[in-house]
Amino acid sequence: MRPLLLILGIIVAVAATGTRAHAQDYPWCGSYDTGDEARNCGFVSYEQCMTTVRGIGGFCMANNTYQAPLALHRRRSN
């Protein structure tokens, strides 16, 4: 019984300390012309998006829901 309680305690501790997953949002979206509307907003640059859609048909556009991460400011010590 003790080993079972120990294992259960470890599982609860690991689950409690885990971090939540967040979807990554990127500034460029590719819209593919594959018979149905397919969109991928996982591109860092316009060039990366165009390289992907070139050849399969489609276009790239700015992601209007993209929010740039907040920049961390470091203090300079004198």
N, C-alpha and C positions, 0 to 999 in steps of 0.2 A: 504494500500500500504506500509506503514512503517513497519508493522510486517513482510511482505514478504521480504523486503530489509534487515531487521535485520537478519532473518533466513538465507537468501542467504549469507550475510556477515559472519555469523558464520560458515556456511558450507565451504566457501572458506578459512577462517582462519584455520580451522581444517585440511583441505586437504593440505594446504601449510606447515603445521608444522609436518605432519606425516613423518615417516621414511620409507625408501624403504626396501622391504623384500629381503633377500639374501638366496640362497640355502646353506644348511650346508653340508660340505664335511667331511667325516670321513676316518680314515686311513685303514680300512679293508672292503673288498667287499665279499659278498657271492654270488656264482653262483649256481643256483638251477637247478636240472634235473627234470623238470616238463613237459616234452614233447616239450617244446620250451625253448630257452635260456632266462632265467630270471636272472637279476643281481640286487643286493641291496648293495649299498656302504654306508650303514648307521650304521656301527659297530665301536665301540670305541676300542675294543680289539679283538685279535684273538680268545680268549676263548668265548667271546660273540657271535662271528660269528659262531664258530663251534657248540655251543649249539643250535643255530637256525637251521642250516642246517642238523644237525644229525637227522636221522629219516626220513627226506624227500628226502635225496640224494642231493649231491652237494659237493662243496668244497669252501674253503676260500683262498683269495689271497690279497696281499698288494695292496692298491689303489695307482696307479702310478700318479694320478692327485692330490693327497692330498697335501695341503700346510698347515703346522702347523701355528697356529696364532703366531704373534709376541709377545714375552714376554715383559711385562712392567717392566721397571727397576725403582726402587725407590731409591731416594737419601737418604743417611743417614746423618742426621744432627749431627754435633759434639757439 
